Each structure stands twice: as structure tokens, then as C-alpha cells.
């Protein structure tokens, strides 16, 4: 099926747009802009024709505010949608469905899901418009069925958000489905990055009335009602996830960082500083929970900037200013790598560094660690090519409880696995610090070297290079 291209005469947005009521603008700005801002460079957009022509027209109005858009295709039949996934047909960056999804269990919608997935580029994004919010009585089951279907097809990250949708002030839900897990890094960009993208992408004559950076930050976190519905209808694994992440339990035992001291590590000659118990710490006790909310979070875009600056300065060290940049950025790099633990939960590599003394916890070689979950895996017995799933597992495509408790998830959860006596060194399991499968082999080889004395850690290496 040859997909139609909108004639140039039809692309222009009418100056006197009869569809542009206040409620209409809220609804379609909320539908269109989160996906268009999240995509790194949206050029080709497909709009699935709505039975209500105003919906298609309003969606097109918002899409064409982006200067990067080169092609907009409007289709109204399943055959036309299917045509784009055939060999030789073009694929799209963003697909938007403006029609209200009134029956989320509709067989026709579910049949389209697979086809639309195949119409998207690798970093493609699908945007759906629901008639009701998840808080509507009896509506939650259908939403999760659609989300499960999207995950089954292959979407690796989904985000459900809501906003006011019309002049009466009622609310409506929207869903953004990301084809690639890596696109989560673009969904979670910070306020400054959102502002930059808006300034770079939106033509000066196309003002936004209701969407801006603070609004996008609200969309990034699902409503509490979504988390509640997710936890109520989940299986045992989801219910356990909800119990562990829905805030800190008052019954949780905690040892404050004031009960620890920093000294020369006993792990090895080149292991640097270590963390010691100033008094006995019982089994099953967390440490420093009072400081967890103060942890340093280095988000994917920031982490990428640090990496790029570090390698540029290293390669161009003899050039003007490069040595100064290297000296400064290498300290930040060592702080992130040496004291932090990495993750790809937000799409691409990012790191979390404890803000207190717990950052000085050294690795317990050969499974001798006394702080953290005992997994049975050590740096000595793991496969260099394949990290264990329980250590570096793939995150869920949809988990509102994780999204709403992201900082707790990234910085908490560990506890002592046995009694730690006064004066004994606190040891952690660095296998869980790797976080990114891409660096698994490199990091495990490094740990093996540190444990047998043939290598040193990042902090020791950095400090010795400055002497």
C-alpha cells in the first residue's frame, strides 16, 4: 500500500483554527508534545485518522510546530498502516493516535498495536489518547491489558500520564510507548534540557499555551492512582516490589552513619580507605537510611557529557586548555566510577553516589562481603560474558511504583547479611555496582585484579596519578 503524503497546501496550519478551543489545546498539546520532545530528532510522523476530523486536524497543528518535521502522513485504514511495515516502505519516528480510546479492550486496537510497532524506527515512539483516567471506576483493568499487549509486542518502556482534557476541566490519560529502552534517557531529561529542546525545535511563531518544561516534569511521574491500581492487581512479584518501594517502613532497622568510622582498609595494601563499625551492628540492618535521599544522582545526559569531556581531554592532552580540562574532569570521572554504582534503569548509563561515609565501603573479595544480599555469585565465579540476571536484570517496561520511588530504588535496599562486630570493616558486593552489561567483563576483570593484588581500584589509581 503506497502511503499518501500530505500536499504542501494542506500542511499549513490555519491561522483561524476553529478547533483551537482551550480544552482542545490542552488535550492535543498533552498528547503530542511529550512524544515529540522525547524523540531525539522527529522528522517523520504518522497520524492515525480520527473519526472526528477535528482531532486529526488538532494533532497535525501541534506536530507541525516542530521545525524538524519533514513529513506528515495521515492514514485511516488498517491496510494503510500495515503498508509502512512492508519491505521497502519508509518507517516513522513518531506515531500518534488522536482518536479517543473508549474501550481499551477493543480487539481492533489490539490488532493495530503490532502493526504500528513495525512502522516505527528503532527509536520510535507511539502516543495514545485515552478517554478516561485510570482513576475512573472499573477502567484500570483495561489500561493494563493494553500495556501488557504493548509490552508483548516489543515496546520496552511505557509511561502513563494525565492532564485536563477539555473546557469542563475533566482529566484524561495518555500513554507514551517507547520502542527502545535507551529512549528512557530522553523521557527523563531535566528541566534545562526540556527548555533547550523546546527552544531549538518549536518555531517562534508557534506558541505553546499549556505545555512547558515544568509540565513535562509532571508527566514523567505517573499519578499515585496508577501506582495504587498497579499494586492492587499485580502478581506476587509486583506486590513484593510495591511493598519494598512504597516508602520506608517505620519498622525497618537502621544504623546511622555516626556509628561508623573511616580508616585504612584491611582488604589490601592498595585498597585505600575503608569503613568500620564503631559498635556492633546486628544482622538485617540497613545503614545510613537517613542520608539516602541526599545521594548524588548523575543522570544519563550528565554522565554522557562527563565521559565525552574526559575522553576528549585525554586524547588532546597536549593541546591548549585540554590538560586543565582533563585534570578537572578526571576528578569527577573518578568520583562517579570509584565511589558510585552504575545503572541503566533510566535508559542509558547513569550513576548514584552515596553522600555519606557509606561511599567508602570496599569490595568483599570471594564473597566475604557482609553488607548486601547474598547471591552466591562472586567476582571469581561469574561468567565474564554473561552477567547473572539477578545482578544485572532487565528493568520492567512498565512499573509506576519504580518510577514514583526512583531515588529510593537507586540508593536503598541493602542490609547487613550477618552480625558485624565493633572494629570490623564493612564490606560490600561490587558486582551490583556495575549496572551496565556493556562494562561487565571489564569491571569483573578489574575486581579480580584488585582481589589478587595485581591491580588497584579507580580511586587508588586516580590518587596515585596525582602524586
N, C-alpha and C positions, 0 to 999 in steps of 0.2 A: 504494500500500500504506500503510495507516494504521499508523504505528509505535506500539507499546504503551508506556504509561507505567507504571513500577513502582508498585504500590499502596503507600500510606504504611506499611501494616503490614509490608510486605516490605523497606522501606528500612532499618529499624532494624538496626544491626549487633549480632548476638547476643553477649551478654557471655561466654558459654562457647562460643567458636568452635572447633569440632573441627578446622578446617583450619589453625589458627594454630600449627603447629609452628615450630621455629626456622628450618629450611630454607625452609618456606613463606613465613614473614615476610620473610626475606632476599630471596627471589625476587620476590615481588609488591611489596615496597617499592621494589626496584630497577627494576621495570617501570613502576610508576605514578607515583612522586613526581618524577622528573626532568621529565616532560612537564607535570605539574600545577604545578610550581614555575616552569617556563619560561613557560607561558602567562600573560599579564598579568592575566587575571581569568576563570578557568574556571568557567562556570555550567552548561553543558550537556555531558554526557559520554555517549558511546555505548560500550558494551562488546559486542564480538562474542562470542557464546556459545561457550564451550569445550565439547568433547565430555566433558571431565572437569568436572563441576559444581563441584568444589572450586576449580578455577581461576577460574571466573566469580565464585564467592562471595568468594574471597580478594581479587580485583580490586575488587569492589564495596566490600568492607570498607575498603580503602585509599582509594578515591575519596571515600567518604562521611566521611572525616576532615576534609575541606575545607568550611569554613563557607560558602564562596561557591557551592557546588554547589546548584543549584535543581532540576535534572532529570537523572535517570539512565535511560537506555534500554538494554535488553538485547535484542539481535536474534540469531537463529540461522540465518537463511537469506539467500541472496544477494538474493532479491526484497525482503526487509525492509530490507536495507542499501541497495539501489537506490532504495527508496521515498523516502528522505530527500533525494535529489538532484532529485526532480521538482519542477516549479514549484509553489510554494505550500507545500511542506513545510519544516519547520524544519531549520536546519543546526546543526552541533555545534562546540564549542570543542576538544574532545579526543576522539579515537577510540582505544580500547585493544584490542589483540588478545592475550588471555592464553594462547590455545592455543599449545602449542609448535610452532614451525615446524620440522618434522623434515626435510622435503625442500624446500630453498629454491628449487628449480627447478620446484616444483609448479605446474601450469598453473592450477589453481583459485585459488591465492593470487594469481598474477599478474593473473587476471581481476578479482579483488576490488580491486586496487590503484587502478584508475581510478575505480571506483565510490566508494570511500572518500574519494578526493581531492575528489570533487564533493559529498560530505556535509559537508565542513569549511567553517567560516567563513574569512575571508581570513587571519586569524592562527592558523588551526587547526593542530593537531599530531596526528600519528599515532605510536603506540607499538607496537612489535612485540617478541615474545619468541621467541628462537631456542633450539634445544635444545643446540647446541654452540657453542664459541668458535671464532674464526677460526683459532686455533692447531691445531684438530683436523685431522688428516691428510686432505687432499682436500676440505676444506669451504670453502676460500676462494673458489673459482670461483663457487659458488652464491650466496654472500653478495653478491658484486659484481654478479651478474646481477640480483638483487633490487634492489640500489641503483641500477643503471642503469635498471631499469624504473621505479622511483620518480622518478628524475630526468626520464625521458622523459615521464612523465605530467604533471609540472609542479612537484614538490616542489623548493624552491630551496635547501635546506640539510639535510644528513643527518649524524647523529652516532652512531657505533657505539661502545658501551662494554660492559664486562663486570663481573661480580661473582660471588661464591659464590652457588650457587642452591639448595642443599639441605643436609640434615644431614650428608652424606658429605663436604662441602667441595668438590665439583666445581664448575667455573665454567660460566657461561652468558653468551651475548651478548644484548644488547638494542639496538634501533635506534629512535632518535627522528627522525622526518622532519617538517621544518617547511615549511609551505605558503608562507610568506613569508620572503625573505632578511632582512628587517628583524628578524625574530624571533631571529636570531643574537645580537642585543644582549642579549636576555633569557636566552639559553642561557649566555652568558659573563659573567653578573653575578658580582660578587665575593663573598667570604665574608660580609661585613656585610650585603649586600643579600639573600643567601640566608636568613640568620638572621632578618632583618626579615620576609621573606615567610612563613617558617615560623611565626613568632610571630603574624602577622596572620591567617593562613589556617587553621591547624590548631587545632581545638577543644582546650581544655585537658585534656579527659578522654581524648583520643585520642593516646596517646603513640606516638612512633616508636621502634622498637627498634634499627634498623640504619642508617637514613638520617638524615644531618645535613649541615651546610654543608661540612665537610671531605670527606665522601663525594661530594657533588655536584661539588666542585672536581676530584676524581679522575676522575669521569665525563666532565668537559669535555674531557679529553685522551685520545685513543684509545691503546690499547696499542701497544707497539713492534711486536708481531707483526702488527698491522693495517697499519702503515706498511710493513713488510717485504713482506707479501703484495701490497700495492697497488703497490709499486715493481717487484716481480718480474714482474707480469702486465700492466703498463701499456704503452701505445703509446709512440712516440718522445717525444712532448710530455711525458708523465708521467715517463718516465725522465730527461729533461733536468731537469724540476722536482725530482726526487729527488736528482740529482747536485748541483744548486745549493743545496738547502736542508738536506741531511743533514749539518749541521755544517760548520765552516770547514776547508777543506783546508790542510794544512801547507805546501803548495806555493804558496799564494796570496800574492802580493806585497803588502806593506803599508807605508805610510809613516806613522809615528806622528805624533800631533798636535804633538809637540815640534819637528817640522820645519816648523811653520807659525808665522806671526806675524799679529797683528791690527793693522790700521791704518786710516786714512781711505781709503774706497773710491775707486777711479778711475772707476767707472761713471758717476757724475754728481754734481752739486752736492749733491743731497739724498738720496744713496744710503746715507749713514751709514757704519757700519764695514764693512770688507772683510777678506778672508783672503788672505794672501800666502805664497808658497813661500819658506822660509828657505834652501833649496838646490834644485837641480834634481830634479824628480820625473819618472820615466820613464812612458811610455805603458802603460796596462793595469794600473795600480797602484791598489789601494784605499787609503783614507786613514782613519786612526783606528779600525781594527777593534778595537783593544784597549779602546775606550770604548763600543762599540756596545751591549754588554749593560747599560750604565748609562743608556741613553736614558730620557727621561721618556715614559711611556705614559699618555695621558689617555683613559680608556675611555669608551664611548658614554654611560653614565649620568652620569658626571662631567662630560663635555663638555656634556650637556644642562643640567645644573644651572648650570654656568658661564654658558651662553647665556641661560637664563631669568633668572638673577640680574642679569646685565648689562643686558638689555632692560628689566627691571622698574625697576632703579635709574635708568636713562636716562630712562624715561618719567615717573618720580616724583621727579626730582632735587630739587625744591623742598620735598618732604615731609621730615619728621623722619627722620634716620638714612640716608635714601636717598643723599644726597651722599657720605657716608662709605663706604657700600657700593659706590657707583659708583667712587670713587677707588681702592678696593682691588681690586675685581673687574675693572676695566678694565685693570689691570696684568697680571692673569692672562690675560685675553682677548687682550691684545696679545702676550703671550709665546707663547700657543698658536697664534695666527694668523700672527704675524710671523716666528717662528722655527721653527714646526712644519710638518709636511706632513700633510695630511688623508687619510683613507681611509674606506671603508665596508665593509672586509673583515669587521668584526665586526657587521655588520648596519645600524647607523646611524653617523653621523659620529663619528669619534674622531681623535685626532692623536698624532703621535710627534715629540718634540723631542730633537735630539742634545744630550747632556750636556756636550760639549766645545766647542772652538773652531769646529768644523765648522758650528755653527749660524749663524755669521757669513758663510757663503758667499752671495754675492749672485747675482742672476739675470744670465745672459749673454744680452743682447738680440740679436734677429735670428740666433739660432743660434750665437752666439760662445762658448757655454759650453764649458769644457774638462774638466769633471768630470760624467760621466753618459753614458748610451747615446745615440748619435746616431740620432734617429728621422726626421729630415727635416722635422719639424713645428716651427714657432716661433710665438710669440705673434702674429706678423704674418700668418701664412698659414693658421692653423687656422680652421675653421668655428665661429662663436660659438654656434651652436645644437646642434652635434653633435660632442662630443669624440671624437678618434680612439680606437678600441678598444684599440690597443696602449699608450695612455697611461692611459686610464681604462676598463679592461675589466671585464667581469662575472666575479666570482670563481667557482670551481668549486663545485658543490653538495656535492661530497664530495671532500676531499683531506686524508687523515690526515697526510701529510708536511708540509703547510702548518700544520695545527693543532698538530702536535708541535714545530714550529720557528717559531712565530708571531713571536717577537721578532726573530729573525734576518731573517725575511721583511720585517718592517716597518721595520727600521732599517739593513739592509745591502744589498749588491748593486751599488752604484755603483763606478766606477773611472775613472781618467783616460782620455780618448779621444785624447790626444796628449801630447807632452813639455811639461811646464810648467817654464819657466826660473826660476832664482833671482830673487826680487823680483817675479815676475809674479803678478797677482791670480788666485786660484782662483774660477771662475765655475760656477754650477750651472744646471740647467734647471728652472725653477719650474713648468713645465707639469705635471710629475709630482707637484707638491706639492698640486695642487687636490684630487684624490682623490674628490670627490663631484660627480657630474654636475649636481646641483641648483645648485651655485655656479659652474659652468664659465664661463658668459657673464660674470658679474660679475667673476670673477678675471682672465679674459683681458683684459677692458676695462681693469681696473686695471693689469695688466702693460704694456699698450700705452701707457697714460698715463705710467707710470714710465719707459718706454724713450724716449718722445718729449719728456720733460721737463714735460709738462702735469700730472703727478700725482706723488705720493710714496707710498712703501711704508707698511705698517702701523706699523712701529717708529718711523720718522721722524715720522709723523703723531702717534703717541702721545707721543713725547718732546717735540715742539714744542708740543703742547697743554698740557704741564706747565710750560712756561717762563713 
